[in-house]
Amino acid sequence: PEVMREMRAGLPEWVLHLWREGHTLASYSRVETLNVASRNVVYKVEDGEHVAVVKEYPLASASLGTCLKEAGILHRLRHPHIVEIQAIFEDSEKQPPCFYIEMP
């Protein structure tokens, strides 16, 4: 949380409405690791009727940059065949802390 307080001023403005303060992986009722070809861990998450995919980025300046770059690309591209971002959050309870992008 302290890291995000320091970085919040430096986050792109378009990210702020997607940011979910206090949200963590534990916020979901079910979290399942998916076996997919990715540099990052990808989870299928559920919370009631809500089902989504969450991509994990370990907390490091390079990982945060990659996370925001991917999020920025997805945010700018509006097309029926390109997934949209539902949320971005930090899970400081996980060790090491991580950033996440949630997609439908």
Buried (B, 14 or more C-beta within 10 A) or exposed (E): EEBBEEEEEEBEEEBEEBBBEEBBBEBBEEBEEEEEEEEBBBBBBEEEEEEBBBBBBBBEEEBBEBBBEBBBEBBEEEEEEEEEBBBBBBBBEBEEBBBBBBBE
